[in-house]
Amino acid sequence: MGEHVEFMGKDIYFWNFIVLMFFTLFEVGAVFYDVVPGTDIAITKSAVWAILIIVGIIKGFGIAAFFMHLKDDPRIYTRTALFPVLFVLLMLWGIGLSNPAGVTDLPSWCTPNWDYATNR
Amino acid sequence: MSGHGSHVENGIWMRAVMMGGIILTIGVLLFATLGIALADGKHDTWKQLEDDYHHEEEVLAAQGNITEAQAKHLVHMHHEEVDAHLSYLTYRVAGITILLMSITYAAFIGIGGFLNASKPQADHGDGHDEHEHHGSSSPIVFAFGIMLFLMGFPDFVVACKAMLSSDATADLSMLAISMLGLVTIVIAVSNWWFEDLPFVGHGEQIATSYPFEGEHIRKAGLWVFIMSEIMVFATFFSSYLRMRTEWCTDWAIRDGVEACKDVPEGTVVTASDLLRYDFGTLLPGAINTFALIISSYTIVLALKTAKNANWKPSTGFMGKLMPTRQAAVRNYLIATLALGSLFIVLKLVEWSHLVAEGFDIGTVQGSIFYIATGAHGLHVFIGLLVMLYLVFKADTVGFDEDNAQGIEYFGLYWHFVDLAWVVIFPAFYLY
């Protein structure tokens, strides 16, 4: 169990909690500021998007791996949790197919034969 | 700790009724303070500012030519009036939400306790270990109750409204089906609690076949349930993503997105457009994020304390607050319950502000926002009802290293709710 691993006298749950709090502050700050505080460097939409995704992955890993014990539990639980990812990927593929940009902007390997729709 | 093999007297359930009474009293007091006394004061201030604003507007309209300073002053007065309205809504909605939540909490724990206290004393007289964890029919009955409730739900609200306005045309058949579902849910839940309360950790059922061979059946079932929940939230998220990638929000226009170059600003307004630019509007969502993370940690502390046979009280204030292991587990669970309740209150306050600003469920953006965040809020609320029982068990029978699975398995669900918020918060509030 994670409580047996200690760092500076505190267990892994405490440090996970601190990391989650820090990254939450970080993501709220990233959106709230238009420029990096103390500089003229603009925080663009793409940068915010990247920050939110990276911070989301870190926070999600912290909760799933340590609070939900997936790191120490048998692998079958991780597989169970990851099983719906297949469906998520299918739905994301569906987004590509149904989005208007899917006709022209997506690579041909993930779109159906659009020529039929445009040339019939 | 009393959790070891203790026989649970039916009379103990009367403490659940008492707990319901205490919760209801706290709820009524908070409602009277926040929802009536403070909200009425805020209401008067708002009405005064609103009257002043309209009066100034009429005076300036009659005057004809308005100077720039006068126009600025009018805008300032309008902002003050809007702020006063939102401040009034904050207190009123918080008060009403606390009252409704406390009534629901009291009804669940109170009715459940009363039903179980009224049951004949459980004594099989056959030497059978009644503390062993049997397979239970309660989840099936519970699911059946939910099915009945949802069958009648589409007309449930309409029928309630019609009855309140003494409309004789109310469709009572659907209302009756919903009410029957609610009664079934309450009976199933109270019976579930009755079966679980004496459980001291012996006889946990183990899976005997692939893929969960050797694992606790309850834990495996919980993970399969979480798997289905991931799919539910993935559906909300993917439908939002599908639409969001197509919307020309102000942010996309200002950022020079090619497809949005001819679209005027203000065409598509998302919840995040109304929330993320101002500290005051982003605050409830941000506090909620911290509240869920802290509540995830407090439930971990409850589990850790329950499992620690060598637990010793701290010195100082924490030692007085948690003098025994049983009190520590209970208080950590109460802290989790309080943080989860805070989440629901702030969520509804935030919704009321958005609706007041014209962002309602009538738009596509509003629809997906309220459905996704509402479904998440519902999960939090259902979790809080289960947490009530855990607080009750921690206070009566107690949790220890043998029967802490109850906290562990509920904790998995609670962490999942936190995990879902980790995705919803940036997607719907920040992006």
Interface residues (C-beta under 8 A of the other chain):
Chain A: E3 D11 Y13 F14 F17 L20 M21 T24 E27 V28 A30 V31 F32 T44 K45 S46 V48 W49 L52 V55 G56 K59 G60 I63 A64 F67 M68 P74 I76 Y77 R79 T80 A81 F83 P84 F87 V88 M91 L92 G94 I95 S98 N99 P100 A101
Chain B: P211 F212 E215 K219 A220 W223 V224 I226 M227 I230 M231 A234 T235 S238 L241 R242 T245 E246 W251 A252 D255 A259 R276 F279 L282 A286 T289 F290 I293 I294 S296 Y297 V300 L301 K304 G411 L412 H415 F416 D418 L419 V422 V423 P426 A427 L430 Y431
